[in-house]
Amino acid sequence: MQSKEAFKALIVGGSVGGLAAAHEMRAAGAEVAVYERSAGKMEARGAGVVMQPEVEALLVRLGMSARSVSVELRERQQLHRGGKATRYEAPQLMTAWDTLYRALREPLSGVCYRMDSALRRVRVDGSEVTGEFADGYTAQGNFLVGADGIGSATRGLLDPGRRPAYAGYVAWRGLEPESSLPADLLELLAGRFTFFGSDGLQMLCYLVPGPDGELTEGSRRVNWVWYMNVAERDLPRLLAGRSGKTFTTFVPPGETLPETVAQLATTADTSLPERFAELVRRSEVFMQPVFDLSPHRMIAEHVALIGDAAGTVRPHTASGTSKAFADAAGLAAAMRGWTPGQDLPAGRLADWERERLSYLVALSRAGIDLANRSALGTANGRRFFVSARHA
């Protein structure tokens, strides 16, 4: 039971970063409520998630182990276009967005979690903050955490001039039941982190838990991601969906146009190792453009930004989820012990912001360097899906 003096934290964004913030704020003594802009079922926008210490630490605190929500890998292997795979021992744990979401969501079953809540305005009055949503609903609290991702409405209200910039390449993805794949292909991929790279592209693959968190052989899923350079002028046609909708940051499974799927399969045959090309052809692909947003500011009065709302890192760092968890943990630590009748712990919040921004800037630069090594997003890298008029 929360203290009568507990502050109320409004969490904007109900994905895994927002759920982590809810858990951390509750542990710091807050009453929490979560507001998610999606109207229906949450979409798994990342699919596979590399288990990192920040994620494991929260799971353990909630009474779960990392292994209970992860598939264990034994090796890394590099495929080649011709020739045998190169392998070496590299134990690693892999989970999935929906598995992690479920693990964090279930312990919050008694907490307010409101869907279809698109933030439109934030007002701060003394020690109170009010969030106003598109449907007319308002929520009052004492602190607001913007954990609403790359398209953050919270960030847009605080700093409307800061917008993500396209990084010059996209991530095609697939998430297929292992039972749907031929035995010899599954034998190649199971238990291994498999990758391939060449000029302007990079592909990687590993197994993750099944749709309901299953870890038994035959019930897991094969997760893959294929990065490739696409010029910004050629991007709009890849963002056009079968439903007639034009997407901005994520093209869901089933929406990719048939002609795009066909062109992707042809590109796979001419650019990837044979078994990776086969995997692409057997998958229902979805896609995310890669964006950059440099970390700039995380605190403004009674509002904080965490995760991709504060700034992005390239996916090659495998830190997209873990950095949001670390942001949330540090923010909650800075707020611990605060009550609405007191001044905000400005010194602790400033220290948290300074430390996180320093770390995130360095991590962002490291991610760009990793991308550059595969000529991803660079001016001289090979480009794909080039329109005929630009060829």
C-alpha positions as CSV (number, residue, x, y, z in Angstrom):
1,M,0.0,0.0,0.0
2,Q,1.4,3.4,-1.0
3,S,2.0,6.1,1.5
4,K,-0.5,9.0,1.6
5,E,2.5,11.3,0.8
6,A,3.5,9.2,-2.2
7,F,3.8,11.2,-5.4
8,K,1.9,10.1,-8.5
9,A,3.9,9.4,-11.7
10,L,2.1,9.5,-15.1
11,I,3.9,7.2,-17.5
12,V,3.3,8.2,-21.1
13,G,4.1,5.1,-23.3
14,G,3.1,1.6,-22.5
15,S,5.8,-0.4,-24.2
16,V,8.6,-2.2,-22.4
17,G,10.4,1.1,-21.5
18,G,7.2,2.6,-20.0
19,L,6.5,-0.6,-18.1
20,A,10.1,-0.6,-16.7
21,A,9.6,3.0,-15.7
22,A,6.3,2.0,-13.9
23,H,8.1,-0.7,-11.9
24,E,11.0,1.5,-11.0
25,M,8.8,4.4,-9.9
26,R,6.7,2.1,-7.8
27,A,9.9,0.8,-6.1
28,A,10.8,4.5,-5.4
29,G,7.5,5.0,-3.6
30,A,5.3,6.4,-6.3
31,E,1.7,5.6,-7.3
32,V,1.8,5.1,-11.1
33,A,-0.5,5.2,-14.1
34,V,0.4,4.2,-17.7
35,Y,-1.0,5.8,-20.8
36,E,-0.5,4.1,-24.2
37,R,-1.4,5.7,-27.5
38,S,-2.2,2.4,-29.3
39,A,-5.9,1.6,-29.4
40,G,-5.5,-2.1,-29.7
41,K,-3.0,-4.9,-29.3
42,M,0.6,-3.6,-28.9
43,E,2.8,-4.3,-31.9
44,A,6.2,-6.0,-31.4
45,R,8.3,-3.3,-33.1
46,G,11.6,-4.9,-32.3
47,A,10.9,-8.6,-32.3
48,G,14.2,-9.9,-30.9
49,V,15.9,-8.5,-27.8
50,V,19.4,-9.2,-26.7
51,M,19.4,-9.8,-22.9
52,Q,21.4,-7.2,-21.2
53,P,22.3,-6.7,-17.5
54,E,19.9,-3.8,-17.0
55,V,17.0,-5.9,-18.2
56,E,18.1,-8.9,-16.2
57,A,18.4,-6.8,-13.0
58,L,14.7,-5.7,-13.2
59,L,13.5,-9.2,-14.0
60,V,15.3,-10.6,-11.0
61,R,13.8,-8.0,-8.7
62,L,10.4,-9.0,-10.0
63,G,11.1,-12.7,-9.2
64,M,12.1,-13.9,-12.6
65,S,15.4,-15.1,-14.1
66,A,16.8,-14.0,-17.5
67,R,16.8,-17.7,-18.5
68,S,13.1,-18.1,-17.8
69,V,12.3,-15.7,-20.6
70,S,15.2,-16.3,-23.0
71,V,16.6,-18.8,-25.6
72,E,20.2,-19.7,-24.9
73,L,22.7,-19.5,-27.7
74,R,26.0,-21.4,-27.8
75,E,27.9,-20.0,-30.8
76,R,28.3,-17.2,-33.2
77,Q,28.6,-18.0,-36.9
78,Q,29.4,-16.0,-40.0
79,L,27.9,-17.1,-43.2
80,H,29.6,-16.6,-46.6
81,R,28.5,-16.5,-50.2
82,G,30.2,-19.8,-51.0
83,G,32.3,-21.7,-48.5
84,K,31.6,-23.0,-45.0
85,A,30.4,-20.9,-42.1
86,T,32.9,-19.6,-39.6
87,R,32.0,-20.5,-36.0
88,Y,33.2,-19.7,-32.5
89,E,31.9,-20.2,-29.0
90,A,29.9,-17.2,-27.7
91,P,27.1,-18.0,-25.1
92,Q,24.3,-15.5,-25.1
93,L,20.7,-15.1,-24.0
94,M,18.0,-13.9,-26.4
95,T,14.4,-12.9,-25.6
96,A,11.6,-11.2,-27.6
97,W,9.7,-8.0,-27.2
98,D,6.4,-9.7,-26.6
99,T,7.9,-12.1,-24.1
100,L,9.5,-9.2,-22.2
101,Y,6.3,-7.1,-22.4
102,R,4.3,-9.9,-20.9
103,A,6.8,-10.5,-18.1
104,L,6.6,-6.8,-17.1
105,R,2.9,-6.2,-17.7
106,E,1.5,-9.1,-15.6
107,P,2.9,-7.8,-12.3
108,L,1.2,-4.5,-13.0
109,S,-2.3,-6.0,-13.5
110,G,-3.7,-3.8,-10.7
111,V,-2.2,-0.6,-12.0
112,C,-4.1,1.8,-14.3
113,Y,-3.0,1.1,-17.9
114,R,-5.1,3.1,-20.3
115,M,-5.0,2.4,-24.0
116,D,-6.0,4.8,-26.9
117,S,-4.4,7.7,-24.9
118,A,-2.5,9.9,-27.3
119,L,-0.9,12.8,-25.4
120,R,-1.9,16.3,-26.7
121,R,-0.8,18.7,-23.9
122,V,1.1,18.8,-20.7
123,R,0.5,21.5,-18.0
124,V,2.6,22.0,-14.9
125,D,1.2,24.0,-12.0
126,G,3.4,24.0,-8.9
127,S,3.9,20.4,-7.9
128,E,1.1,19.1,-10.1
129,V,1.3,18.0,-13.7
130,T,-1.7,17.4,-16.0
131,G,-1.6,15.3,-19.1
132,E,-4.4,16.0,-21.7
133,F,-5.2,13.3,-24.2
134,A,-6.7,13.4,-27.7
135,D,-10.0,11.9,-26.5
136,G,-10.5,14.6,-23.9
137,Y,-9.4,12.5,-21.0
138,T,-7.1,14.3,-18.5
139,A,-4.8,12.8,-15.8
140,Q,-3.3,14.6,-12.9
141,G,-0.1,13.6,-11.1
142,N,3.1,15.1,-9.7
143,F,5.6,13.9,-12.3
144,L,5.3,12.8,-15.9
145,V,7.7,10.3,-17.6
146,G,7.8,10.4,-21.4
147,A,8.6,6.8,-22.4
148,D,6.8,7.1,-25.8
149,G,9.5,6.1,-28.2
150,I,11.0,7.6,-31.4
151,G,7.8,9.5,-32.2
152,S,7.5,10.8,-28.7
153,A,4.5,13.2,-28.2
154,T,6.0,14.2,-24.9
155,R,9.3,15.3,-26.6
156,G,7.3,17.1,-29.3
157,L,5.5,19.2,-26.6
158,L,8.7,20.0,-24.7
159,D,10.9,20.6,-27.7
160,P,9.0,20.7,-31.0
161,G,12.0,21.6,-33.1
162,R,13.8,18.3,-32.3
163,R,12.8,15.6,-34.8
164,P,14.4,12.2,-35.7
165,A,16.5,12.2,-38.9
166,Y,16.5,9.2,-41.3
167,A,19.9,7.4,-41.0
168,G,20.0,6.3,-44.6
169,Y,19.1,2.6,-44.2
170,V,16.2,0.4,-43.2
171,A,15.8,-2.8,-41.2
172,W,13.7,-5.6,-42.8
173,R,12.6,-8.1,-40.2
174,G,11.0,-11.5,-39.9
175,L,9.7,-13.5,-37.0
176,E,8.7,-17.1,-38.0
177,P,7.7,-20.2,-36.1
178,E,10.7,-22.6,-36.1
179,S,8.2,-25.4,-36.9
180,S,7.5,-23.7,-40.3
181,L,11.2,-24.0,-41.4
182,P,12.9,-27.0,-43.0
183,A,14.8,-29.2,-40.6
184,D,18.2,-28.6,-42.3
185,L,17.7,-24.8,-42.2
186,L,16.7,-24.9,-38.5
187,E,19.7,-27.1,-37.7
188,L,22.0,-24.4,-39.1
189,L,20.4,-21.6,-37.1
190,A,19.4,-23.1,-33.8
191,G,21.6,-22.4,-30.9
192,R,23.6,-19.8,-32.8
193,F,23.8,-16.1,-33.5
194,T,24.2,-16.1,-37.3
195,F,25.3,-13.1,-39.3
196,F,26.5,-11.9,-42.7
197,G,27.7,-8.6,-44.0
198,S,28.8,-7.0,-47.2
199,D,28.9,-3.5,-48.7
200,G,25.8,-1.6,-47.7
201,L,24.0,-4.5,-46.0
202,Q,24.1,-6.6,-42.9
203,M,21.9,-9.5,-41.8
204,L,21.7,-11.4,-38.5
205,C,19.5,-14.1,-37.1
206,Y,18.8,-16.0,-33.8
207,L,16.0,-17.9,-32.1
208,V,13.7,-16.3,-29.5
209,P,10.8,-17.6,-27.3
210,G,7.5,-18.5,-28.9
211,P,4.5,-16.2,-29.0
212,D,3.5,-17.1,-25.5
213,G,7.0,-17.3,-24.2
214,E,7.6,-21.0,-25.1
215,L,11.2,-22.1,-24.7
216,T,10.8,-25.8,-25.8
217,E,12.3,-27.0,-29.1
218,G,9.7,-26.8,-31.9
219,S,7.7,-23.9,-30.2
220,R,10.2,-21.1,-30.5
221,R,10.6,-18.5,-33.3
222,V,13.3,-17.5,-35.7
223,N,14.0,-13.8,-35.6
224,W,16.0,-12.1,-38.3
225,V,16.9,-8.6,-39.3
226,W,18.4,-7.4,-42.6
227,Y,19.8,-3.9,-42.7
228,M,20.3,-2.3,-46.1
229,N,20.9,1.2,-47.5
230,V,17.9,2.9,-49.0
231,A,18.1,6.5,-50.2
232,E,15.6,8.8,-48.5
233,R,14.1,9.7,-51.9
234,D,13.3,5.9,-52.4
235,L,11.9,5.4,-48.9
236,P,8.3,6.5,-49.4
237,R,7.3,3.6,-51.7
238,L,8.6,1.1,-49.1
239,L,6.4,2.8,-46.4
240,A,3.3,2.4,-48.4
241,G,1.0,-0.4,-47.1
242,R,-1.4,-2.8,-48.7
243,S,-4.2,-1.2,-46.6
244,G,-3.6,2.1,-48.4
245,K,-2.0,3.6,-45.3
246,T,1.4,5.3,-45.5
247,F,3.5,4.5,-42.4
248,T,6.3,6.5,-40.9
249,T,8.4,4.5,-38.4
250,F,7.1,0.9,-38.8
251,V,5.5,-1.2,-41.5
252,P,3.7,-4.0,-39.8
253,P,3.6,-7.7,-40.9
254,G,1.2,-8.1,-43.8
255,E,1.4,-4.5,-44.9
256,T,4.4,-4.7,-47.2
257,L,3.3,-4.3,-50.9
258,P,3.5,-7.5,-53.0
259,E,5.9,-5.9,-55.5
260,T,8.2,-4.8,-52.6
261,V,8.2,-8.4,-51.2
262,A,9.1,-9.7,-54.7
263,Q,11.9,-7.2,-55.1
264,L,13.2,-8.1,-51.6
265,A,13.3,-11.8,-52.5
266,T,15.2,-11.0,-55.7
267,T,17.7,-8.9,-53.8
268,A,18.1,-11.7,-51.2
269,D,18.9,-14.2,-54.0
270,T,21.6,-11.9,-55.5
271,S,23.1,-10.4,-52.3
272,L,22.8,-13.0,-49.4
273,P,24.1,-16.4,-48.7
274,E,21.7,-19.1,-50.0
275,R,20.3,-20.1,-46.6
276,F,19.6,-16.5,-45.6
277,A,18.0,-15.9,-48.9
278,E,15.8,-18.9,-48.3
279,L,14.8,-17.6,-44.9
280,V,13.8,-14.2,-46.3
281,R,11.6,-15.9,-49.0
282,R,9.9,-18.0,-46.3
283,S,9.0,-15.1,-44.0
284,E,6.3,-12.5,-43.7
285,V,8.5,-9.4,-43.7
286,F,8.0,-6.2,-41.8
287,M,10.2,-3.1,-41.8
288,Q,11.6,-0.2,-39.8
289,P,13.6,2.7,-41.1
290,V,16.5,3.5,-38.9
291,F,16.5,7.0,-37.4
292,D,19.0,9.2,-35.4
293,L,18.0,11.5,-32.6
294,S,20.9,12.8,-30.6
295,P,20.3,12.9,-26.8
296,H,19.8,16.6,-25.8
297,R,17.6,17.1,-22.8
298,M,15.9,14.7,-20.4
299,I,14.5,16.9,-17.6
300,A,12.1,19.9,-17.8
301,E,10.4,20.9,-14.6
302,H,8.1,17.9,-13.5
303,V,8.7,16.0,-16.8
304,A,11.4,13.6,-17.8
305,L,12.2,11.8,-21.1
306,I,13.6,8.3,-21.2
307,G,14.5,5.7,-23.8
308,D,14.1,6.6,-27.5
309,A,11.9,9.6,-26.5
310,A,15.2,11.2,-25.1
311,G,17.4,10.0,-27.9
312,T,18.2,7.0,-30.1
313,V,21.1,4.6,-30.5
314,R,21.7,2.5,-33.6
315,P,20.4,-1.0,-33.3
316,H,23.8,-2.5,-33.7
317,T,24.6,-1.7,-30.1
318,A,21.9,-4.1,-29.0
319,S,21.1,-1.5,-26.3
320,G,17.8,0.0,-27.4
321,T,15.8,-1.7,-24.6
322,S,18.5,-1.8,-22.0
323,K,19.2,2.0,-22.2
324,A,15.5,2.7,-21.5
325,F,15.6,0.4,-18.5
326,A,18.8,2.1,-17.2
327,D,17.2,5.5,-17.8
328,A,14.2,4.5,-15.7
329,A,16.2,3.0,-12.9
330,G,18.4,6.1,-12.5
331,L,15.4,8.5,-12.7
332,A,13.6,6.5,-10.0
333,A,16.7,6.6,-7.8
334,A,16.9,10.4,-8.1
335,M,13.2,10.7,-7.2
336,R,13.3,8.3,-4.3
337,G,12.0,9.9,-1.1
338,W,10.5,12.9,-2.8
339,T,7.0,14.0,-1.7
340,P,4.7,16.6,-3.5
341,G,5.1,19.0,-0.6
342,Q,8.8,19.4,-1.2
343,D,10.8,21.0,-4.0
344,L,11.9,18.6,-6.7
345,P,15.3,17.0,-6.0
346,A,16.8,19.2,-8.7
347,G,20.4,18.4,-7.8
348,R,19.9,14.6,-8.1
349,L,17.9,15.0,-11.3
350,A,20.6,17.2,-12.8
351,D,23.2,14.6,-11.9
352,W,21.1,11.8,-13.4
353,E,20.6,13.8,-16.6
354,R,24.2,14.7,-17.0
355,E,25.4,11.1,-16.4
356,R,22.8,9.6,-18.8
357,L,23.4,12.1,-21.5
358,S,27.2,11.5,-21.4
359,Y,26.6,7.8,-21.6
360,L,24.0,8.0,-24.4
361,V,26.1,10.4,-26.5
362,A,29.0,7.9,-26.3
363,L,26.7,4.9,-27.1
364,S,25.2,6.8,-30.0
365,R,28.6,7.5,-31.5
366,A,29.6,3.8,-31.0
367,G,26.5,2.7,-32.8
368,I,27.2,5.0,-35.8
369,D,30.7,3.6,-35.9
370,L,29.5,0.1,-36.0
371,A,27.1,1.0,-38.9
372,N,29.9,2.7,-40.8
373,R,32.0,-0.5,-40.7
374,S,29.3,-2.1,-42.9
375,A,28.9,1.1,-45.0
376,L,25.4,1.4,-43.6
377,G,24.1,5.0,-43.9
378,T,27.3,6.2,-45.5
379,A,27.4,8.2,-48.7
380,N,29.6,5.6,-50.5
381,G,27.8,2.4,-49.5
382,R,25.9,0.3,-52.0
383,R,22.2,1.2,-52.2
384,F,19.1,-0.9,-52.7
385,F,15.5,-0.4,-54.0
386,V,16.8,2.4,-56.3
387,S,13.9,3.9,-58.3
388,A,14.4,3.6,-62.1
389,R,14.5,7.3,-62.5
390,H,17.4,7.5,-60.0
391,A,19.4,4.5,-61.3
